Amino acid sequence: MLSIFAILPLFALSAICAKIPAASSTSPIAATWYAGWHATKGFPLSSINWEKYNTIYYSFAIPTSSVDSLSLDGSDGDLLPEFVSTAHANGVEAHIAIGGWTGSLYFSSSFATAANRTAFVKTVSDFACKYNVDGVQFDWEYPNRQGVGCNTINKDDTANFLAFLQELRLDPVGAKLTISVSVSLLPFMDASGTPSTDVSGFAKVLDYIILMNYDVWGSWDSTVGPNAPLNDTCATTANQQGSAVSGVKAWSNAGIPIEQLVLGVAAYGHSFNVAHADAFVSDTKKLAASPTFNASDKPLGDVWDNTSGPDVCGVYQPSGGTFRFWGLVDNGFLTEKGKPVGGIHYRYDECSQTPYVYNETSQVMISYDNAKSFDAKGKYIKDTGLRGFAMWETGGDYNNILLDAISKGVGY
């Protein structure tokens, strides 16, 4: 059934827009993403710990082939008005996340021309008015770089993205919104296809930037590695693929002030099929660092894991092999207190601040984050002066173990 917001006349939308408060540029961020498609899969709105966040991003609104529309298909769009009203009732900012890994196909074309940018500014501002959101977040971490496999790409993506954001900030609605972006650990690609050395223009129009410090290692690599390393400067050169430390350095060197950077953290891990001979240090039961794995036999993750089938580009993909933190509990790797179950082998890498578990029977090894690693990230945020944290996703935690750990580390 359509929400009442879908049939409001234009004058009523203007009244709703008047309710949007001016964006705050200095408050610390304790944020998370809420995946609308999980609302009916075990994590309804009532499961959110509203009092522990000040910002939540509803995911995702998807750009379409038309610059005049955003789609909520697949994200339980009928729930969005209730999400916004519940967030506001709890004193939490309700933002809409636009794009995502499978939702970024049309960002490039939406920003490619001045006419398209103007039209898309109207689309975004109208959407914000319709749903009375406090902010918008653009999840397009790969301008001028292929992501899922069939995104539109333009060598001027980064410049066009900035031009769009500048125009959105000048819009009467956009001027009131909190505007953020979620990005990879390297600055946006410039027209030559290399990371930009100057992205200071984005600092002038954005409230903050979220560094998505996860998916650094996965099944696309040749060895097991940390999903979300805090640091990699202490690792061997071959194992320096990115981390929170390197990402903060890269973006700050390119012109983004430290206080405008938010650390994205992961309430999930990636799994690998690792043979006994590779899992352990020779003649011991001590887990080896960076073992090879069987890429042709990808483990199935928890019940929220992506099943095999064609992706948005029509290309067949195997199961994701992803375990949320609660999935590690449900599947017998961790106890309800987040500790390794008896018989499950455990290793903690002090360089990346990453735990690993291994089930010798199933031969599944998982790189994930636990309370210790979240506490370390919280302390890093505090010591470095970052704006705060954002966790993907709020439904991934178990009894607030991760959330409480990072909040304590930051000092919230």
C-alpha positions as CSV (number, residue, x, y, z in Angstrom):
1,M,0.0,0.0,0.0
2,L,1.3,3.5,-0.8
3,S,2.3,5.6,2.1
4,I,0.5,8.9,2.6
5,F,3.7,10.7,1.5
6,A,3.3,9.3,-2.0
7,I,0.1,11.3,-2.6
8,L,0.8,14.6,-0.9
9,P,0.3,17.7,-3.0
10,L,3.2,20.0,-3.7
11,F,2.2,22.6,-1.1
12,A,2.2,19.9,1.6
13,L,5.6,18.7,0.5
14,S,6.9,22.3,0.9
15,A,5.5,22.3,4.5
16,I,7.3,19.1,5.2
17,C,10.5,20.6,3.8
18,A,10.2,23.4,6.2
19,K,10.5,20.9,9.1
20,I,14.0,19.8,8.0
21,P,16.5,21.4,10.4
22,A,19.6,23.1,9.3
23,A,22.5,20.6,9.2
24,S,25.0,20.5,12.1
25,S,28.6,20.5,11.0
26,T,30.4,19.7,14.2
27,S,28.5,17.1,16.2
28,P,30.2,13.6,16.7
29,I,28.8,10.8,14.6
30,A,27.5,7.5,16.1
31,A,25.8,6.0,13.1
32,T,24.7,2.8,11.4
33,W,23.0,1.7,8.2
34,Y,19.5,0.1,8.4
35,A,19.0,-2.4,5.5
36,G,15.3,-2.1,4.6
37,W,15.3,-5.6,3.1
38,H,16.1,-7.2,6.4
39,A,13.0,-5.7,8.1
40,T,11.0,-8.8,7.4
41,K,14.0,-11.2,7.8
42,G,14.6,-11.0,11.5
43,F,15.4,-7.3,12.1
44,P,12.3,-5.0,12.3
45,L,12.5,-1.4,13.3
46,S,11.7,-2.4,16.9
47,S,15.1,-4.2,17.0
48,I,17.1,-1.0,16.6
49,N,18.8,0.3,19.7
50,W,17.8,3.9,19.0
51,E,19.3,5.3,22.1
52,K,22.8,4.2,21.1
53,Y,23.0,6.1,17.8
54,N,22.5,9.7,16.7
55,T,22.3,9.0,12.9
56,I,20.9,6.1,10.9
57,Y,21.0,5.7,7.2
58,Y,18.0,3.9,5.6
59,S,19.4,1.7,2.7
60,F,19.0,2.1,-0.2
61,A,17.3,4.4,-2.6
62,I,18.5,3.5,-6.1
63,P,19.2,5.9,-9.0
64,T,17.5,4.7,-12.2
65,S,18.0,5.2,-15.9
66,S,15.9,8.3,-15.5
67,V,17.3,11.3,-13.6
68,D,13.8,12.0,-12.5
69,S,13.4,9.1,-10.2
70,L,14.8,7.1,-7.3
71,S,13.7,3.6,-6.6
72,L,13.1,1.9,-3.2
73,D,12.4,-1.5,-4.9
74,G,13.9,-4.2,-2.8
75,S,14.3,-2.0,0.3
76,D,10.8,-2.1,1.7
77,G,10.0,1.4,0.7
78,D,6.6,1.4,2.5
79,L,8.6,1.2,5.8
80,L,10.6,4.4,5.2
81,P,8.0,6.8,6.6
82,E,7.7,4.8,9.8
83,F,11.5,4.6,10.0
84,V,11.7,8.4,9.8
85,S,9.0,9.1,12.3
86,T,10.4,6.5,14.7
87,A,13.9,7.9,14.4
88,H,12.6,11.5,15.1
89,A,10.6,10.2,18.1
90,N,13.9,8.9,19.5
91,G,15.9,12.0,18.7
92,V,17.9,10.3,15.9
93,E,18.6,11.8,12.5
94,A,17.0,9.8,9.7
95,H,19.1,9.8,6.5
96,I,18.5,8.1,3.2
97,A,21.5,6.3,1.7
98,I,21.5,6.5,-2.1
99,G,23.2,3.9,-4.3
100,G,25.2,1.1,-2.8
101,W,27.3,-1.7,-4.4
102,T,24.4,-2.9,-6.7
103,G,22.7,0.5,-6.9
104,S,25.4,2.6,-8.5
105,L,24.7,1.7,-12.1
106,Y,23.4,5.2,-13.1
107,F,25.3,7.6,-10.9
108,S,27.7,8.5,-13.7
109,S,25.0,9.2,-16.3
110,S,23.0,11.1,-13.7
111,F,25.9,13.5,-13.2
112,A,27.3,13.6,-16.7
113,T,25.7,16.8,-18.0
114,A,24.6,20.1,-16.4
115,A,21.0,19.3,-17.3
116,N,21.1,15.9,-15.7
117,R,22.7,17.3,-12.6
118,T,20.0,19.9,-12.2
119,A,17.3,17.4,-12.7
120,F,18.9,15.0,-10.2
121,V,19.2,17.7,-7.6
122,K,15.4,18.2,-7.9
123,T,14.9,14.4,-7.7
124,V,17.0,14.2,-4.5
125,S,15.5,17.3,-2.9
126,D,11.9,16.2,-3.7
127,F,12.7,12.8,-2.2
128,A,14.0,14.4,1.0
129,C,10.9,16.6,1.2
130,K,8.5,13.7,0.6
131,Y,10.0,11.5,3.3
132,N,11.1,14.3,5.7
133,V,14.6,13.0,6.0
134,D,17.4,15.0,7.7
135,G,20.1,14.0,5.4
136,V,21.2,12.2,2.3
137,Q,24.3,9.9,1.8
138,F,25.7,9.0,-1.5
139,D,27.2,5.5,-1.6
140,W,29.2,5.8,-4.9
141,E,32.7,4.9,-3.9
142,Y,34.0,4.2,-7.4
143,P,33.7,7.3,-9.7
144,N,35.6,6.6,-13.0
145,R,36.2,3.0,-11.8
146,Q,34.1,-0.1,-12.3
147,G,32.4,-1.5,-9.3
148,V,29.8,-4.3,-9.6
149,G,30.7,-4.8,-13.3
150,C,28.2,-2.8,-15.4
151,N,28.1,0.7,-13.9
152,T,28.2,3.6,-16.3
153,I,31.6,5.2,-16.2
154,N,32.9,8.6,-17.4
155,K,36.5,9.9,-17.1
156,D,35.0,13.1,-15.6
157,D,33.0,11.3,-12.9
158,T,34.7,12.9,-10.0
159,A,34.5,16.4,-11.3
160,N,30.9,15.9,-12.3
161,F,30.1,14.4,-8.8
162,L,31.5,17.5,-7.2
163,A,29.6,19.8,-9.5
164,F,26.4,18.0,-8.6
165,L,27.1,18.2,-4.8
166,Q,27.9,21.9,-5.2
167,E,24.5,22.5,-6.9
168,L,22.7,20.3,-4.4
169,R,24.2,22.4,-1.5
170,L,22.9,25.6,-3.2
171,D,19.4,24.2,-3.5
172,P,17.0,25.5,-0.7
173,V,16.4,21.9,0.5
174,G,20.0,20.7,0.0
175,A,21.2,23.7,2.0
176,K,19.4,22.3,5.1
177,L,20.3,18.6,4.6
178,T,23.2,16.8,6.2
179,I,25.1,15.6,3.1
180,S,27.7,12.8,3.3
181,V,29.3,10.2,1.1
182,S,30.7,6.8,1.8
183,V,33.9,6.1,0.0
184,S,36.7,3.5,-0.5
185,L,40.1,3.8,1.2
186,L,41.6,5.7,-1.8
187,P,40.4,9.1,-3.0
188,F,38.1,9.3,-6.0
189,M,39.7,8.6,-9.3
190,D,40.6,11.6,-11.5
191,A,40.3,11.8,-15.2
192,S,43.5,9.9,-15.7
193,G,42.2,6.9,-13.7
194,T,44.5,7.4,-10.7
195,P,43.5,8.5,-7.2
196,S,42.9,12.3,-7.0
197,T,45.6,14.3,-5.2
198,D,43.2,17.1,-4.3
199,V,39.6,16.5,-3.2
200,S,39.4,19.6,-1.0
201,G,36.4,20.8,-3.0
202,F,34.3,18.0,-1.5
203,A,35.2,19.2,2.0
204,K,33.4,22.5,1.3
205,V,30.1,20.9,0.3
206,L,30.0,17.8,2.5
207,D,29.3,17.5,6.2
208,Y,31.5,14.4,6.4
209,I,32.9,11.4,4.5
210,I,32.7,7.8,5.7
211,L,35.7,5.6,4.9
212,M,34.3,2.2,4.3
213,N,37.1,0.3,5.9
214,Y,35.9,-3.2,5.1
215,D,36.0,-5.8,2.2
216,V,39.7,-5.1,2.1
217,W,40.4,-8.8,1.8
218,G,38.0,-11.5,0.5
219,S,37.5,-14.4,-1.8
220,W,38.9,-12.3,-4.7
221,D,42.3,-12.6,-3.1
222,S,44.8,-15.5,-3.1
223,T,45.2,-15.8,0.7
224,V,43.1,-15.2,3.8
225,G,43.4,-11.7,5.1
226,P,41.7,-9.1,7.3
227,N,38.2,-8.0,6.2
228,A,38.6,-4.6,8.0
229,P,42.1,-4.0,9.2
230,L,42.7,-1.1,11.5
231,N,46.4,-0.8,10.5
232,D,48.6,-2.3,7.7
233,T,51.7,-0.3,8.0
234,C,53.1,-3.0,10.3
235,A,52.3,-5.7,7.8
236,T,54.6,-7.1,5.1
237,T,54.5,-5.1,1.9
238,A,52.6,-7.9,0.2
239,N,49.9,-7.6,2.8
240,Q,49.4,-3.9,2.6
241,Q,46.2,-3.6,0.7
242,G,44.6,-0.8,2.8
243,S,43.4,-0.1,6.3
244,A,41.8,2.6,8.4
245,V,45.2,4.1,9.0
246,S,46.2,4.2,5.3
247,G,42.7,5.4,4.3
248,V,42.7,8.3,6.7
249,K,46.2,9.3,5.6
250,A,45.2,9.1,1.9
251,W,42.1,11.3,2.2
252,S,43.6,13.8,4.6
253,N,46.6,14.2,2.4
254,A,44.2,14.8,-0.5
255,G,42.6,17.7,1.4
256,I,39.8,16.3,3.6
257,P,40.2,17.6,7.2
258,I,40.5,14.8,9.9
259,E,37.4,16.1,11.7
260,Q,35.3,15.5,8.5
261,L,36.3,11.8,8.3
262,V,34.1,9.1,9.8
263,L,35.4,5.5,10.1
264,G,33.1,2.9,8.6
265,V,33.2,-0.4,10.6
266,A,31.9,-3.9,9.8
267,A,29.6,-6.1,11.9
268,Y,30.4,-9.0,9.6
269,G,33.3,-11.1,8.3
270,H,34.3,-13.1,5.2
271,S,34.7,-16.9,5.1
272,F,37.3,-19.1,3.4
273,N,37.6,-22.8,2.8
274,V,41.1,-23.6,4.2
275,A,42.6,-27.1,4.2
276,H,44.1,-28.4,7.5
277,A,47.6,-28.4,6.1
278,D,47.3,-24.7,5.3
279,A,45.3,-23.6,8.4
280,F,47.9,-24.4,11.0
281,V,51.6,-23.6,11.6
282,S,53.5,-26.8,10.9
283,D,53.2,-29.5,13.6
284,T,51.0,-27.2,15.8
285,K,47.4,-26.2,16.3
286,K,48.3,-22.6,16.1
287,L,46.5,-20.8,13.2
288,A,48.8,-19.7,10.4
289,A,48.8,-16.1,9.1
290,S,47.7,-15.5,5.5
291,P,47.0,-19.2,4.5
292,T,45.9,-20.1,1.0
293,F,42.3,-21.3,0.5
294,N,40.2,-23.3,-1.9
295,A,38.6,-20.6,-4.1
296,S,36.5,-23.2,-6.0
297,D,34.7,-24.2,-2.8
298,K,33.3,-21.1,-1.3
299,P,31.5,-21.6,2.1
300,L,27.9,-20.5,2.5
301,G,27.5,-17.8,5.1
302,D,24.7,-17.2,7.6
303,V,21.0,-17.0,6.7
304,W,21.3,-13.5,5.4
305,D,24.1,-14.5,3.0
306,N,23.6,-13.9,-0.7
307,T,22.7,-17.1,-2.5
308,S,24.2,-18.0,-5.8
309,G,22.7,-16.6,-9.0
310,P,22.9,-13.8,-11.5
311,D,23.8,-10.3,-10.2
312,V,22.4,-7.0,-11.4
313,C,24.7,-7.2,-14.4
314,G,23.3,-10.7,-15.3
315,V,26.6,-12.4,-14.3
316,Y,26.5,-15.5,-12.2
317,Q,27.9,-15.1,-8.7
318,P,28.4,-17.8,-6.0
319,S,27.2,-17.4,-2.5
320,G,28.8,-14.5,-0.6
321,G,30.2,-16.5,2.3
322,T,29.4,-13.6,4.6
323,F,28.8,-14.1,8.4
324,R,27.4,-11.3,10.4
325,F,28.5,-11.2,14.0
326,W,25.3,-12.8,15.2
327,G,25.8,-15.4,12.4
328,L,29.0,-16.4,14.0
329,V,27.0,-17.1,17.2
330,D,24.2,-18.8,15.4
331,N,26.6,-21.1,13.5
332,G,28.6,-22.2,16.5
333,F,31.8,-20.2,16.1
334,L,31.2,-17.8,19.0
335,T,29.4,-18.0,22.3
336,E,26.6,-15.5,23.2
337,K,29.3,-13.4,24.8
338,G,31.3,-13.2,21.5
339,K,34.0,-15.5,22.6
340,P,35.3,-18.6,20.6
341,V,33.3,-21.7,21.3
342,G,35.3,-24.6,22.7
343,G,37.0,-26.6,19.8
344,I,37.0,-23.5,17.5
345,H,40.5,-22.4,16.8
346,Y,41.2,-18.6,17.3
347,R,43.9,-16.2,16.3
348,Y,44.2,-12.4,16.9
349,D,46.4,-10.4,14.6
350,E,47.8,-7.4,16.6
351,C,48.9,-5.5,13.5
352,S,45.5,-5.3,11.8
353,Q,43.6,-5.8,15.1
354,T,41.7,-8.6,13.4
355,P,40.4,-11.9,14.9
356,Y,40.1,-15.2,13.0
357,V,38.2,-18.4,13.8
358,Y,38.6,-21.8,12.2
359,N,36.3,-24.8,12.4
360,E,38.6,-27.8,11.8
361,T,35.6,-30.1,10.9
362,S,34.1,-27.9,8.2
363,Q,37.5,-26.3,7.3
364,V,35.9,-22.8,7.3
365,M,38.1,-19.9,8.4
366,I,36.5,-16.5,9.0
367,S,38.1,-13.0,9.3
368,Y,35.8,-10.8,11.3
369,D,35.7,-8.1,14.0
370,N,35.0,-8.6,17.7
371,A,34.7,-6.4,20.8
372,K,38.5,-6.1,21.1
373,S,38.9,-4.9,17.5
374,F,36.0,-2.5,17.8
375,D,37.4,-1.1,21.0
376,A,40.7,-0.6,19.2
377,K,39.0,1.3,16.4
378,G,37.1,3.4,18.9
379,K,40.3,4.4,20.6
380,Y,41.9,5.2,17.2
381,I,38.9,7.4,16.3
382,K,39.3,9.3,19.6
383,D,43.1,9.6,19.4
384,T,43.1,10.6,15.8
385,G,40.3,13.2,16.1
386,L,38.0,11.6,13.5
387,R,34.3,12.7,13.6
388,G,33.0,9.3,14.7
389,F,31.9,5.8,13.4
390,A,29.3,4.3,11.1
391,M,28.6,0.5,11.3
392,W,27.4,-1.7,8.4
393,E,24.8,-2.8,9.4
394,T,22.8,-2.3,12.6
395,G,21.3,-5.7,12.2
396,G,24.7,-7.4,12.1
397,D,25.6,-7.0,15.8
398,Y,24.7,-9.4,18.6
399,N,23.4,-7.9,21.9
400,N,25.2,-4.7,21.2
401,I,28.6,-6.4,21.8
402,L,30.3,-4.5,18.9
403,L,28.4,-1.2,19.3
404,D,29.1,-1.0,23.0
405,A,32.8,-1.8,22.5
406,I,33.4,1.0,19.9
407,S,31.3,3.5,21.8
408,K,33.4,2.8,24.9
409,G,36.6,3.1,22.9
410,V,35.6,6.5,21.4
411,G,34.4,7.7,24.8
412,Y,30.8,8.3,24.0
